[in-house]
Each structure stands twice: as C-alpha cells, then as structure tokens.
Amino acid sequence: MDGADLSPFGKMRMVELLCTLLVVLLSLLINGEAEVYMVMMEDEPVISYRGGIPGFEATAVESDEKIDTTSEVVASYAKHLEEKHDMLLDMLFDSETYQKLYSYRHLINGFSVHMPPEQVETLRRAPGVISVERDWKVHRLTTHTPQFLGLPTGVWPTGGGFDRAGEDIVIGFVDSGIYPHHPSFSTHHADPYRPLPKYKGKCEIDPQTKSKFCNGKIIGAQHFAEAAKAAGVFNPAIDFASPLDGDGHGSHIAAIAAGNNGIPVRMHGHEFGKASGMAPRARIAVYKALYRLFGGFIADVVAAIDQAVYDGVDILSLSLGPNSPPATTKTTYLNPFDATLLAAVKAGVFVAQAAGNGGPFPKTMVSYSPWITSVAAAIDDRRYKNHLTLGNGKILPGMGLSPSTRLNQTYPLVFANDVLLDSSVLKYNPSDCQRPELLNKKLVEGKILLCGYSFSFVSGTASIKKVSETAKKLGAAGFVLAVENSTPGAKYDPVPVCTPGIVITDATKSADLIDYYNISTPRDWTGRVKSFNAIGSIGDGLMAILHKSAPQVALFSARGPNIKDFSFGDADLLKPDILAPGSLIWAAWSPNGTDEANFMGEGFAMMSGTSMAAPHIAGIAALIKQKHRKWSPAAIKSALMTTSTELDRAGRPLQAQQYSETEAMKLVRATPFDYGSGHVNPRAALDPGLVFDAGYTDYLGFLCTTPGINVHEIRNFTNMRCNYTMGHPSNLNSPSITVSRLVKTFTVTRTVTNVADEEETYVITARMEPAIAIEVKPSAMTLRRGASRKFTVSLTVRSVTGGYSFGKVTMKGSRGHRVRIPVVAMGYWR
C-alpha cells in the first residue's frame, strides 16, 4: 500500500508515527552524547535548614547531632526539596531529554542528572541553581594486625573482650559490596545480635537467590549505580545489581574493620594464622558504589554517603579517592564529595579515608579536608621471605609464600623459552609462563621452571597464581620468577601458592641466576639446549618473619604536604593525619573477586594499599566510640593522633621507604608528611587525657580564612555566612600545627579539654629543627575534669632553608598521660 491509498486519518497516524520515531532517534542521539552532572541548589539541606519557608519547620541539627529519621518534619522537608528538583527539570526540559538519577536532600541540597552538554548552560542559569559540575570518577585505593596493634590484650578487655568489642557501633562501608556468606561475617557461632533501633537502613534482597544480605552482623546492605548505568558502563552480569561484592575489595575492607574474631586463614592446605577485625562485634552497613572494572562515580558515592548518614551509621570507612579533580573545582576542600563529608561530620559521623597510593612522591594525597581523618599505610612487623639455592652455592633471596622443594634434593633448572613446543609460540610471550599448552611437559616435568617477570604482572594481565598453575599442570618441581628490570611503582607482594615457588625481586640477583643458568647450560650451534645442568632448590616461604624495624611507611603510601587547590598551593593543614597497617593484610575475599588476579576464587586475600589502612582506623574509632559515646568525630580523631607513636618497635624514629637515585628502594627517616602524627596506638587512644575538639563552625572558620577561597563558593557548599574570627587557617583547633608560609613570627592558639576522670597538671615543652624557633605559653597548666584551657605556640624564622622544618609540642601529665602534636612550618624572609 502506498501513500495515495491512505485515508486522511491514516495519513495523520503515519505523520504521528514518523514524528514519534524522529523524537526517539533524536533522544538516542542526544543520550549517546549525554553525561552525568551534579547540581547544587541554594536552599538548605535537612541537616542545616533553620526554618523560614512557610509550612516547613526547621530541621537543622547541632554539631555532632544525628538526623532524626523518625521525624515527620524531616521527611516533609526532604520531600519538598526533591519536588523542587523535579519541578525545575520539568520546567526547563522535555522529559525525554534527561534522566534524574538522585536527589540529595539530607547532607547537601542538589541532584544528579544525565543530560546532553548543550542543556547544561540552561540549567546553570536557572533560578535557585548554585553550581553544575560534570561527574567524575573515583577508584579503589588498593590477619595479623590486631596482635601487632595490641588489641587482644590492651584494648578488647576494656570493652568486655573480643566478643563485645565494638558492640552496637555501626560502621558504614562505601565500597564494592560484601560477600555475606564469608565466615568473617557469619553469626553462626556468635551471641545473637539484638535489634538496633538507632539504625534505619534497609537490606536489599539478592535478585538471584531471593535471600537477604543481612544477618544481624551485617545490619544494612544497599547498592548505588544510577550514574554508572547512565554512563553505560554498568554490566549486571559481572557488576551485580545488588550489594554482592563482585570485586573482593569491599569484603576485604569490611573484614579488616569489623570481621569476626579468630577466623582461620586457610589456603592450599596451609593455615596462615587467624584473621580478626579491629572491632569484631561492630555492625556492618554496606553501601556499594564501587565496581570491578570502572571504579565508581561521585554521583553514586555521594548518594551512598547521604543515605548512610541518614540511616544512622556511627563511622564511615572510605577506601576510595578521585581519579582527578573536576575541571570546575579549584579548592580541594570544596566539592560535592568533601561538602557531603563535612555535613556527615556535623551529624556526628567519624570519617576515615585512605590517603592515596601515589607515594613516595610529595603532594600525592587524595584526602585533603580537616574534617576527614586521612590514613597513610605502614608495613607492619610481618615479612614473608624465601630463598633459591643454586648448584654453585649461591643463595638468592626472594619472596614466595610456598612450601619448599624436597629437603636435601636439587632439581634441574629449565627456562621457559628453552622448552617451547614450537618456536612459533614466541609471539605469546611464553617466558611469563601463563599458558602451559605452549611448553613441553616432557622437558619440564620434575624440574624447576624459570620464568620472566614482565610488565604483564604489573598491569594485571599475568599473575603468579597462573605461573603456579602452569608449573603444577606440567609436573614441575617448582618455579622461579626472575625480575630483570625493576620499574618505579612495581611492588612485589608474596602470593600463596601450593607449588614450591619464589620471585627474585632484586634484578642483580636475577642476573646471578641467569649467568649461572647460561654457564651451566650447553647448547648446539642453533642455540638449542643439549642438557639442563643448572640445578637448584627452593626454600620454605610459609613462615612469617617478625621484624623490630616495624612499622615503616610503605613506599606506595601518599605523601604530603597537603594542597589547598589544584594549582598545588601548600595548605596550612597537615596531611596525612595518621599511619596504620596497610601492607600484606590478610582478610576476607569474595569468590567472585577480580581485584587481584592472584586471589581469584579464593576465600581470603593478602592485599596492600592505603585502602587497607583506612578500615584499621575505622575499626579502632569504633572501639573509642563504644567507650566514649558522646565524643565528637574531632575528639576521636584527636585521641588517635595525639597518642600515636613516632618510634618503631625497637625504639628508633620511624623510617619511610623511598626511591634511591638508582630507583632501588631505600629507607630514610620519616617526617610528618609521611606519617602525620605517627603510627596508631589503640590502647593509648582509649585514654588520651586531653583532646583538641572542633565542630562545624570551626571547619567553616578554617574555610573562610584560607587564602584564595571565594566566600560565595563557601556559602554555596555550606549555606552559611563566613566568620573570620579564627584569623588564620592554622588556628583551627586540630591536633597538629602547619604554617605553610611563615614570615618573621607567627603565633597560633590551641584549646585542650581534659577528658580524663580526674584533675591533671600538664608540663608543656616544644622542640623544632634549627631554622625555626618555637616557644609555647604557658609552660604548665592544670585542668579539672571536663575543663578546657588555651595555650599558644609562637614560631619565628631563624633562617630560610627553602624547605619545611619539623617539630612537636609535648604535654606530659602528672597522672601519666602524654599528648603530642606535630608542628610543620616553612620560613620566608617576607
């Protein structure tokens, strides 16, 4: 039938159909270019709304006060904000051209929306809109530590033992989800968990099994992926549209902070000890916003944090950081992410965030703000070492979490490239031993297989686990991975394997191995091996060696100085704040986990990163919160920082791993830019004597007095007018002092509060490196229980060195308390 045969009605229908198809096609074209934007609105969010809108009563909370989730007033105002978001979008755009993803109502007022870039300017000029920013990505900042930190004997008994450590404290994890069936989260052998009315979070149901993720220990489980879906990167087959951990990272983090006590870590028939969280009785609330392939989006992360705080978590553990700052954000402290966390702290939630893994280079922090506790990573006292003994008597050190070859027996060594089935397979890089089908089993069987450690192992496309599987499949007696070229950024963590194996990480030792192999291996004129005469044996690498040189600052741990803007201007605020174990940490793993190829399919993993350090602090903060229920997040942070240690277990100053001129790793004396205040000491943190407290208005004063920050930008993110009484950002009452530009003499003020049970007298002393003179007044003070007193610290330039000088203020109490804060300053003549 052609158009001439259509009735007028039929022609109208055809026109309508064509118009509809055109709209759909245009929509598809637009959405193909659309991006996610975060929009901030001018009305106050629930947490700071002080009234004034007819029909809506005030909902603002005081500093350190939780949002009342049962209040009809709160629900009504939150609904009002969401309706305004919807009305604005509906007024400006056709519904087919955008998709609203979230309304943020509790901590910040705004929404995220998926729309084409050409509509953004219209939205930016709309009434009530403060800012529009393109969404940006975040990424993961990727046992034995309870004993190393002294928790079983020094801390848990004060809370009623491990079976009560962290009782009724809820830790929220914004991460990659959780594997709820892991024994670290089981309730089978624990006292029943009683209902916790203060927590209002919901528990999603697994769409596959129809079972709940919660069991009392896990008290809440939700997932956030709207921005990921809008960006077209979410794949439900592998990312899971539920709180299920498809990565491994989230389960690992939750277990470090709050996993059950005494869970045997078994792999390949060997037990590597027993794992425990820092606060094994604490509740776990899961807010999944990270995914295995692409990380996460700030729009999803902010929605997760907003929900967690509204639900009533006490602690937030964040092992994530931005890939790069959004182009529109100038100040490190002012963006939707940090502003949301500032509101979380106002609601009484303690926030621990991983410092970042950009070390050992300066200014690599990804956690900037004073209201966040930024955690650096330490190597603890446990090392796994192994050795390869050659037939010429040389013993080559390396690492390998594996059993030994048979005692008093040596085995021929064969290099993978010498046992190829066919020379044509060289294109597959057979030396990395990832594909057993490329190698001749008859030539490998009963021998030690030598493989090359290529860049594929660094990028994650090759794994030590796969080398072990290759060796086992070919009947090898063991394997050796030789690192011939070490590159900055490569870290060699031991991997548990069932086959005897070792990684020779020192390139000079690898050269010794290759020289011995070549000398001992005769070849014909074509280069083919006549006989494999090189021999060796692999030692036992399963036993941990304990070192007194621990803790040390890990090579990868991000370093200060902190920056105040993305022009990398130095901030008047010390970061990181504190150091905690973050290297070779055993904890739970998801069988679906792909974050680390060496642990795919396993129940436990040994991971390194500031990702692992942050949940240590989150768990210890839960123990402090359990003992001191009314303490503010700042008081908890102060207790952790002022009681930390600058010394290792041998009583020497802390050291930091650093690159030498030849790019080899060396140890140097650490500074506060490496470790903040020092390595965490949980036992002392429970009873700090004094605290440096601060609240929302103090953080606002810090922002208002920081040079270069636009006051309108501060108001946009905080809904508050500036107060300049602080005078200078260095006067923020933090448990550290930083003056990034010291000219002549500058005096800062601090206030301490006695949180001990009795009156105590403190003697105050100060020390500084020679370029800066330091004076503290008064030299002594007596504080009654609950009383607060001020003291001043004056810094004077003696000489200009072009670098920072470090020092400390120490307060020794008459009842045994010892309080210390780091001091950092750079002198200028003018």
VEXVEXDREN-897890 format. One line per 2 residues: number of its first residue (from 1); their letters; for each residue x, y, z of C-alpha. Coordinates in steps of 0.25 Angstrom, whole numbers. Layout:
NUM) a) X:Y:Z; ...
//
This chain:
1) md) 0:0:0; 6:14:-4
3) ga) 2:27:2; -8:30:-9
5) dl) -17:19:-3; -17:24:11
7) sp) -29:31:17; -27:45:23
9) fg) -28:38:37; -17:28:32
11) km) -8:39:27; -10:46:41
13) rm) -6:34:48; 6:32:39
15) ve) 11:46:42; 9:44:57
17) ll) 17:31:56; 28:38:48
19) ct) 29:49:58; 30:39:69
21) ll) 41:31:62; 48:45:60
23) vv) 47:48:75; 52:35:79
25) ll) 64:35:69; 68:50:74
27) sl) 67:45:88; 76:33:85
29) li) 86:43:78; 85:52:90
31) ng) 87:41:100; 98:36:93
33) ea) 106:49:96; 100:51:110
35) ev) 108:52:122; 105:52:137
37) ym) 105:65:144; 104:69:159
39) vm) 95:81:162; 96:89:175
41) me) 83:96:179; 82:109:188
43) de) 72:104:199; 78:98:211
45) pv) 78:83:212; 71:75:224
47) is) 84:76:233; 85:91:233
49) yr) 71:96:230; 67:107:240
51) gg) 53:110:236; 47:121:228
53) ip) 39:114:217; 24:115:220
55) gf) 19:101:224; 32:95:227
57) ea) 38:95:241; 53:95:244
59) ta) 61:82:243; 75:87:246
61) ve) 84:79:255; 94:84:265
63) sd) 109:80:263; 111:65:265
65) ek) 96:62:266; 89:51:257
67) id) 78:54:247; 64:50:253
69) tt) 60:39:243; 47:37:250
71) se) 42:52:249; 31:55:240
73) vv) 37:69:239; 50:64:233
75) as) 42:55:223; 33:66:219
77) ya) 45:76:217; 53:65:209
79) kh) 41:62:200; 39:77:198
81) le) 54:78:193; 52:66:184
83) ek) 39:72:178; 47:85:175
85) hd) 58:78:168; 47:70:159
87) ml) 39:83:156; 52:91:152
89) ld) 56:80:142; 41:78:137
91) ml) 40:93:135; 53:94:127
93) fd) 54:82:118; 45:71:111
95) se) 45:59:120; 51:50:108
97) ty) 64:58:108; 69:56:122
99) qk) 69:46:134; 69:50:148
101) ly) 78:40:156; 78:44:170
103) sy) 72:55:179; 82:59:190
105) rh) 74:65:202; 80:61:215
107) li) 95:66:215; 95:75:203
109) ng) 83:80:194; 84:76:180
111) fs) 83:65:170; 90:58:159
113) vh) 85:57:145; 88:50:132
115) mp) 87:60:120; 94:65:108
117) pe) 104:76:110; 97:86:101
119) qv) 86:87:112; 96:90:124
121) et) 97:105:121; 81:106:122
123) lr) 82:98:135; 93:107:141
125) ra) 86:120:138; 73:114:145
127) pg) 67:121:157; 72:114:170
129) vi) 84:107:164; 97:109:170
131) sv) 106:101:162; 107:90:152
133) er) 119:80:151; 121:69:142
135) dw) 122:56:150; 136:50:152
137) kv) 141:36:155; 147:30:168
139) hr) 155:18:169; 159:7:180
141) lt) 172:11:188; 177:-2:188
143) th) 181:-46:239; 192:-42:248
145) tp) 190:-27:251; 181:-28:263
147) qf) 193:-34:271; 203:-24:265
149) lg) 194:-13:270; 192:-19:284
151) lp) 177:-20:283; 174:-34:289
153) tg) 182:-31:302; 181:-16:303
155) vw) 168:-11:297; 158:-22:295
157) pt) 158:-26:310; 153:-11:313
159) gg) 141:-13:305; 137:-27:310
161) gf) 146:-35:302; 147:-38:287
163) dr) 132:-43:287; 128:-29:291
165) ag) 138:-21:284; 130:-10:276
167) ed) 116:-15:282; 105:-6:276
169) iv) 114:3:267; 110:3:253
171) ig) 122:5:242; 117:9:228
173) fv) 126:4:217; 124:11:203
175) ds) 132:1:195; 130:-11:185
177) gi) 119:-18:194; 121:-31:202
179) yp) 121:-46:201; 111:-48:212
181) hh) 114:-63:213; 128:-62:218
183) ps) 131:-67:232; 137:-53:235
185) fs) 122:-48:235; 115:-61:240
187) th) 106:-61:252; 106:-76:254
189) ha) 116:-76:266; 113:-63:272
191) dp) 103:-58:282; 91:-53:275
193) yr) 91:-38:271; 80:-30:278
195) pl) 71:-21:269; 78:-7:268
197) pk) 67:3:267; 76:15:264
199) yk) 80:9:251; 69:11:240
201) gk) 76:5:228; 69:-5:219
203) ce) 74:-18:214; 73:-22:199
205) id) 70:-36:194; 79:-43:185
207) pq) 71:-44:172; 77:-57:168
209) tk) 75:-65:181; 64:-56:187
211) sk) 71:-57:201; 75:-45:209
213) fc) 89:-39:211; 87:-36:225
215) ng) 88:-45:237; 90:-36:250
217) ki) 105:-35:248; 102:-29:234
219) ig) 91:-19:238; 89:-12:225
221) aq) 92:-14:210; 89:-5:198
223) hf) 95:-2:185; 96:11:177
225) ae) 99:10:162; 90:20:155
227) aa) 102:29:150; 109:16:145
229) ka) 97:11:138; 95:25:131
231) ag) 109:25:127; 107:12:120
233) vf) 118:4:128; 110:-4:137
235) np) 109:-19:134; 99:-26:143
237) ai) 105:-40:139; 118:-36:146
239) df) 115:-24:154; 103:-29:161
241) as) 91:-20:163; 91:-23:177
243) pl) 101:-21:189; 108:-34:185
245) dg) 123:-32:184; 128:-35:170
247) dg) 142:-29:173; 147:-34:186
249) hg) 151:-21:191; 139:-18:199
251) sh) 139:-31:207; 153:-29:210
253) ia) 151:-15:215; 139:-19:224
255) ai) 146:-31:230; 158:-22:234
257) aa) 150:-12:242; 139:-21:247
259) gn) 141:-36:243; 139:-47:253
261) ng) 150:-51:263; 159:-63:261
263) ip) 155:-68:247; 165:-78:241
265) vr) 172:-73:229; 174:-85:220
267) mh) 179:-86:206; 185:-98:199
269) gh) 185:-107:211; 193:-97:220
271) ef) 187:-88:231; 194:-74:231
273) gk) 188:-71:244; 175:-65:249
275) as) 168:-53:244; 160:-43:252
277) gm) 154:-29:250; 159:-17:259
279) ap) 145:-17:265; 139:-31:263
281) ra) 126:-28:269; 123:-16:262
283) ri) 111:-16:252; 114:-15:237
285) av) 105:-6:228; 108:-8:213
287) yk) 107:4:203; 112:-2:190
289) al) 116:9:180; 129:3:174
291) yr) 130:-7:163; 141:-16:158
293) lf) 144:-11:144; 142:4:145
295) gg) 143:8:160; 131:17:163
297) fi) 125:31:160; 124:43:170
299) ad) 109:44:168; 107:29:173
301) vv) 117:31:184; 110:44:189
303) aa) 97:37:189; 103:25:197
305) id) 109:35:208; 96:43:208
307) qa) 88:30:211; 98:24:221
309) vy) 97:37:230; 82:38:229
311) dg) 82:23:233; 90:25:245
313) vd) 104:20:243; 114:24:254
315) il) 126:22:246; 129:23:231
317) sl) 141:16:224; 145:21:211
319) sl) 156:13:203; 154:21:191
321) gp) 159:34:184; 157:43:172
323) ns) 164:39:159; 165:54:156
325) pp) 158:67:161; 147:72:153
327) at) 151:84:144; 141:94:151
329) tk) 147:91:165; 158:100:169
331) tt) 158:97:184; 162:83:189
333) yl) 152:85:201; 140:90:193
335) np) 133:80:184; 121:71:186
337) fd) 129:60:192; 136:67:202
339) at) 124:76:205; 116:64:207
341) ll) 126:58:217; 126:72:225
343) aa) 111:70:227; 113:56:231
345) vk) 123:60:242; 113:71:246
347) ag) 103:59:248; 113:53:258
349) vf) 119:42:248; 134:40:248
351) va) 140:38:234; 153:30:231
353) qa) 158:32:217; 170:25:210
355) ag) 181:35:208; 184:30:194
357) ng) 195:21:187; 203:32:180
359) gp) 215:31:189; 226:32:191
361) fp) 225:45:183; 221:59:190
363) kt) 207:65:189; 201:52:185
365) mv) 190:52:195; 175:50:190
367) sy) 169:53:204; 170:67:207
369) sp) 160:73:217; 162:75:232
371) wi) 148:68:236; 153:55:230
373) ts) 163:46:236; 173:43:225
375) va) 181:30:227; 195:26:222
377) aa) 199:12:220; 210:5:229
379) id) 217:-8:227; 216:-16:240
381) dr) 225:-26:246; 222:-38:238
383) ry) 230:-41:225; 230:-53:216
385) kn) 243:-57:211; 249:-69:203
387) hl) 262:-73:196; 267:-81:184
389) tl) 279:-89:186; 288:-91:173
391) gn) 297:-102:170; 309:-93:170
393) gk) 306:-90:185; 300:-76:183
395) il) 287:-73:191; 278:-63:185
397) pg) 268:-56:194; 253:-54:189
399) mg) 239:-56:193; 229:-67:192
401) ls) 218:-72:201; 220:-86:197
403) ps) 225:-99:202; 239:-104:199
405) tr) 244:-114:189; 248:-127:196
407) ln) 259:-125:206; 273:-129:203
409) qt) 269:-131:188; 273:-122:176
411) yp) 266:-121:163; 270:-117:149
413) lv) 266:-103:144; 259:-100:131
415) fa) 256:-87:125; 242:-86:119
417) nd) 248:-81:105; 256:-93:105
419) vl) 245:-103:106; 235:-98:95
421) ld) 227:-108:87; 229:-99:75
423) ss) 237:-87:72; 225:-80:66
425) vl) 218:-78:80; 229:-67:83
427) ky) 218:-57:79; 210:-61:92
429) np) 222:-57:101; 223:-71:107
431) sd) 234:-67:117; 223:-61:127
433) cq) 218:-76:128; 203:-72:127
435) rp) 200:-83:117; 204:-97:120
437) el) 200:-102:106; 212:-95:100
439) ln) 222:-103:107; 228:-117:106
441) kk) 223:-125:118; 233:-136:116
443) lv) 245:-125:117; 238:-118:129
445) eg) 234:-130:138; 242:-132:151
447) ki) 250:-119:148; 249:-105:153
449) ll) 243:-96:143; 249:-82:141
451) cg) 240:-71:136; 242:-56:134
453) ys) 234:-45:142; 229:-36:131
455) fs) 221:-23:131; 209:-32:129
457) fv) 210:-36:144; 209:-21:148
459) sg) 198:-18:139; 190:-30:144
461) ta) 189:-38:131; 198:-48:137
463) si) 199:-54:151; 208:-62:160
465) kk) 196:-71:162; 195:-75:148
467) vs) 210:-78:148; 208:-87:159
469) et) 196:-94:152; 205:-95:139
471) ak) 216:-102:147; 207:-111:154
473) kl) 200:-115:141; 213:-118:135
475) ga) 218:-126:147; 229:-117:150
477) ag) 236:-118:164; 235:-103:165
479) fv) 236:-89:159; 245:-77:159
481) la) 240:-63:154; 252:-54:151
483) ve) 251:-39:151; 261:-34:141
485) ns) 257:-19:141; 250:-12:153
487) tp) 242:0:150; 237:10:159
489) ga) 223:7:164; 225:-8:163
491) ky) 222:-15:177; 225:-30:179
493) dp) 215:-36:189; 216:-50:193
495) vp) 205:-59:187; 201:-72:194
497) vc) 203:-84:184; 202:-99:186
499) tp) 214:-101:177; 229:-98:182
501) gi) 232:-84:176; 239:-72:178
503) vi) 240:-58:172; 254:-52:171
505) td) 251:-37:173; 265:-32:172
507) at) 270:-30:158; 285:-32:161
509) ks) 281:-46:168; 273:-49:156
511) ad) 285:-46:147; 293:-56:156
513) li) 283:-67:153; 283:-64:138
515) dy) 298:-64:138; 299:-78:145
517) yn) 288:-84:136; 295:-79:124
519) is) 309:-84:128; 303:-98:132
521) tp) 294:-100:120; 302:-105:108
523) rd) 295:-102:94; 297:-107:80
525) wt) 301:-97:68; 286:-94:66
527) gr) 284:-90:81; 276:-102:85
529) vk) 279:-107:99; 287:-120:99
531) sf) 285:-123:114; 280:-116:126
533) na) 291:-116:136; 288:-104:145
535) ig) 282:-109:158; 275:-102:170
537) si) 265:-104:181; 254:-95:187
539) gd) 253:-92:202; 241:-91:211
541) gl) 234:-78:210; 221:-81:218
543) ma) 226:-76:232; 226:-61:235
545) il) 238:-54:240; 235:-43:250
547) hk) 244:-30:250; 246:-20:260
549) sa) 248:-9:250; 233:-8:248
551) pq) 225:0:246; 231:7:233
553) va) 224:16:224; 220:8:211
555) lf) 227:12:198; 213:14:191
557) sa) 207:22:203; 203:36:198
559) rg) 211:48:204; 209:62:208
561) pn) 210:74:208; 195:75:207
563) ik) 190:84:196; 178:95:197
565) df) 176:96:182; 178:89:169
567) sf) 189:98:166; 196:90:177
569) gd) 197:102:186; 202:98:200
571) ad) 191:97:211; 192:101:225
573) ll) 188:87:229; 196:75:232
575) kp) 192:62:223; 193:50:225
577) di) 187:50:239; 191:36:244
579) la) 199:24:240; 192:10:241
581) pg) 196:-4:235; 193:-5:220
583) sl) 203:-15:215; 201:-30:213
585) iw) 188:-30:221; 180:-43:221
587) aa) 165:-42:221; 153:-48:215
589) ws) 151:-49:200; 139:-51:190
591) pn) 140:-64:182; 135:-54:171
593) gt) 147:-45:173; 155:-40:162
595) de) 162:-28:168; 175:-37:170
597) an) 177:-48:160; 186:-56:169
599) fm) 174:-58:178; 162:-61:169
601) ge) 153:-72:174; 159:-71:188
603) gf) 153:-68:201; 164:-59:207
605) am) 174:-50:201; 186:-42:205
607) ms) 186:-28:200; 193:-15:201
609) gt) 189:-1:200; 184:11:208
611) sm) 171:4:205; 175:-6:216
613) aa) 180:5:225; 167:13:226
615) ph) 158:2:231; 168:-1:242
617) ia) 166:13:247; 151:12:245
619) gi) 150:0:254; 159:6:265
621) aa) 150:18:264; 138:9:267
623) li) 145:4:279; 147:18:284
625) kq) 133:22:281; 128:10:288
627) kh) 135:14:301; 132:29:299
629) rk) 118:30:293; 117:45:293
631) ws) 131:49:287; 130:57:274
633) pa) 137:52:262; 148:62:264
635) ai) 150:57:279; 152:43:273
637) ks) 162:48:263; 170:56:273
639) al) 171:43:282; 176:35:271
641) mt) 186:46:267; 192:51:280
643) ts) 194:37:285; 201:31:273
645) te) 216:28:273; 228:33:265
647) ld) 236:21:268; 237:7:263
649) ra) 237:-5:272; 252:-4:274
651) gr) 250:10:280; 256:17:267
653) pl) 250:28:259; 240:23:249
655) qa) 246:21:235; 240:22:221
657) qq) 242:14:209; 247:23:198
659) ys) 254:22:184; 269:24:183
661) et) 276:31:171; 277:17:164
663) ea) 262:15:166; 264:4:176
665) mk) 257:4:190; 264:11:202
667) lv) 260:15:216; 260:29:220
669) ra) 256:36:233; 241:39:232
671) tp) 234:52:235; 220:57:238
673) fd) 218:58:223; 220:42:222
675) yg) 212:38:235; 204:50:240
677) sg) 204:50:255; 210:36:256
679) hv) 206:21:256; 193:18:263
681) np) 194:13:277; 179:8:280
683) ra) 182:5:295; 186:19:298
685) al) 175:25:289; 165:20:298
687) dp) 170:29:309; 177:41:303
689) gl) 176:50:315; 173:63:306
691) vf) 166:65:293; 167:76:283
693) da) 152:77:279; 145:84:268
695) gy) 132:85:261; 125:90:249
697) td) 127:105:251; 141:103:253
699) yl) 143:96:240; 135:107:234
701) gf) 145:117:240; 156:109:234
703) lc) 150:110:220; 147:125:222
705) tt) 161:129:226; 168:120:215
707) pg) 174:130:205; 169:129:191
709) in) 155:122:194; 143:130:189
711) vh) 134:133:200; 122:131:191
713) ei) 127:117:188; 127:114:203
715) rn) 113:119:204; 109:110:192
717) ft) 114:98:199; 111:101:213
719) nm) 99:110:213; 106:118:224
721) rc) 112:132:224; 126:134:227
723) ny) 132:136:241; 146:142:241
725) tm) 149:141:256; 159:130:254
727) gh) 168:139:247; 177:129:240
729) ps) 174:114:236; 186:110:245
731) nl) 177:114:257; 167:102:254
733) ns) 168:94:267; 174:82:261
735) ps) 184:72:267; 195:77:258
737) it) 201:91:254; 204:95:240
739) vs) 209:108:235; 212:107:220
741) rl) 217:122:219; 224:127:232
743) vk) 229:141:232; 236:147:244
745) tf) 228:142:256; 214:136:256
747) tv) 206:131:268; 195:120:267
749) tr) 185:117:278; 180:103:283
751) tv) 170:99:293; 170:85:300
753) tn) 160:79:308; 162:69:320
755) va) 154:56:317; 161:48:328
757) de) 153:45:341; 162:54:350
759) ee) 169:67:350; 183:67:344
761) ty) 194:76:343; 202:77:329
763) vi) 216:81:327; 217:87:312
765) ta) 230:86:304; 233:89:290
767) rm) 244:85:280; 247:90:266
769) ep) 258:88:255; 268:99:256
771) ai) 263:108:245; 250:111:253
773) ai) 250:116:267; 238:111:275
775) ev) 232:116:289; 220:111:296
777) kp) 212:118:307; 208:115:318
779) sa) 219:104:321; 209:97:330
781) mt) 194:96:333; 185:89:342
783) lr) 171:85:337; 160:79:345
785) rg) 151:68:339; 144:73:327
787) as) 151:87:327; 157:94:315
789) rk) 169:103:314; 176:110:303
791) ft) 191:111:300; 199:118:289
793) vs) 211:113:281; 220:124:274
795) lt) 229:121:262; 240:130:258
797) vr) 248:129:245; 263:128:249
799) sv) 268:124:235; 262:121:221
801) tg) 265:107:216; 255:106:205
803) gy) 249:94:211; 240:91:223
805) sf) 244:89:237; 238:79:247
807) gk) 236:79:262; 226:76:272
809) vt) 219:81:285; 218:70:296
811) mk) 209:71:308; 213:62:320
813) gs) 202:60:330; 204:57:345
815) rg) 195:45:344; 203:38:333
817) hr) 196:44:320; 205:48:309
819) vr) 200:57:298; 208:61:286
821) ip) 205:69:273; 214:71:261
823) vv) 218:84:257; 222:88:242
825) am) 226:101:236; 233:107:225
827) gy) 241:120:227; 241:132:218
829) wr) 248:146:220; 236:153:215
//
